[in-house]
C-alpha cells in the first residue's frame, strides 16, 4: 500500500485548497466589524440604511402567510418571478426572453456569477475582468480553475458634467442644512465643475485577448469606480466578442442606479451578443432588500441551461417567499425607479462635496452607490492603513480599493465610500470627515 504520509520536511498539507489560498476573510466583514466595535458610521459595505418599499415587504409577508414558497420552489425560480424578469427586460431594453427557458433565478447575483463561471469555463481558460473588480469575481474565477486577466480602468482627465447634472435638492456639504437649491461652490465635487472618472482603454482590452481567452466578465455600472460604459465602448466590446468568439458574463446589478443623464445599455442588445451573453440582475440593489439574496441570469436557452446545471448544485433553490415579492417589485411604476435614482444622486452629491471639502480628490460616479476617492492630497498613500485608522480618527468606515486589484499597489491610494444611506447619516459623516481637512 502506498503511504499517504507527507514527505519528510514538507509538513502537513494545507487544509484550504490552492485555488482559494489567496482569499482570506473579505474586507467587508473586517471593516463592518470595525464599524460595530468603534461605533462608527459604516460607509464601507454597500447596503442601504433603510428598507425598500413597504408594499414589497408586505408582499413577502403575504407569501409567507399564504404558504407560497415556504417549501422548495421550482429550481429555476417561481414562474411569477421568471415572467416578471422577462417582462422587465422586454419593457426596458426590448430584449425578448422565454421565461421558461431563458431566465434563471439565483440566490443573489453572486451565485449567478459563480454558476456562470463554473458552467462556462474550463481549467486553463482565461477570463478577462475589468479591474478594479468586485472581490467575488476573483474567487469565482479561481474556483472554476480559470486564469483571471485584469484590464484596468484608469483615471481619465477631468470631463465636464452633463447639463443639469447637479441634483436640484442636493445641499452643500459644508452646510447640510442649507435649503434645497442652495448653490454648491464651483470646484466642489457636487457642483458644476469638471470632474474626473475612471475609463476603459479599449486597446488594452483588445491586447488582453489571447487564444486561451474564453470569457469576458464585465460590470456596468461599475463597482467600485461608478463608471458607466458608453454605447460606443459597449459596441467595441461587442465587436471584439464576436470577432474572437468570446462568451460574456455581464454584471448589471446597478442598472437602475445611473445619474447625470447617463444611460445603462445591456450588452446583450448589440448585434451578435444575445446568444453569447449571460446578463445578471439583482432585486437587492434595485429595491433595497440586500438580505433577501434574490438575483437572476438571462440569456439564450443554451447558456441558461448551462448555468442552471451548475446552479442546481450550489444552493439548489433561492428563497421562495422573497421571489414572489421580487416579482411584484419588478412591476413597480417608473416613478419608483426615478425616485430611487434621484434620491441616490442627491446622496452622492452631498457626500462627494463633503469629501472634496475635506481634501480628498473625488472621482464622481455616474452609476452605482459608491464614490472612489484619492487620499494622496491628504498626505496619505496607503489605503489599507488609512481605512483601518479612519474609525478611530473620525468615526467613519470606508473600504480600501486595493482589495479590488490584482496588483494592489495600483489601488493603494484609492478609498471607496458608499452613499446608500439616509441624508442625516451622510450629513453627519461629512461633518466627521471634515476634521481631516488640512
BELQUI-V319318 format. One record per helix or strand of 3 or more residues. SS is the DSSP state (A for helix, B for strand). FROM is the first residue (numbers start at 0). TO is the last residue. If there is no record, write none. Layout:
ss->(SS,SS)
from->(FROM,FROM)
to->(TO,TO)
This chain:
ss->(A,A,A,A,B,A,B,A,B,A,A,B,A,B,A,A,B,A,A,B,A,A,A,B,B,A,A,A,A,B,A)
from->(17,26,53,78,102,107,125,134,146,172,201,212,230,246,266,273,276,282,289,294,300,319,333,360,369,375,382,400,407,413,422)
to->(19,37,65,92,105,119,130,142,151,174,207,218,242,250,268,275,281,286,291,297,310,329,357,362,373,377,393,403,410,417,435)
